[in-house]
Amino acid sequence: MEDELEALRRRRLEQLRQQQEAAQLQAAQQQELELKKQALLRQILTPEARERLNTLKMTRPELVEQVEAQLIVLAQSGKLQAKIDDAKLRALLQQLVPKKRDITIRRM
């Protein structure tokens, strides 16, 4: 009975080790991918544009991810001839952000 219990413990411990190794490998791959993405963004964005994206990331992270993905696709397909500056980035962001409706309240 004790041998079976010890064998179960060993198997469970081995499973936990494998899960931990897989999680570490996945984290390392994700970190490497993030570093490559940041390096590519450094190549295609001016410092001002990168600063704007970093500031926007605090409030709208999903929008920034979408913009970064689009910029990377454009850069990899060769459709970007020059670096994206702050003005071009603002124009791109305005296209992606839905227009807000102005609400006016009239008193009668």
Secondary structure as UniProt FT lines:
FT   HELIX           2..44
FT   HELIX           47..59
FT   HELIX           61..77
FT   HELIX           86..96
//
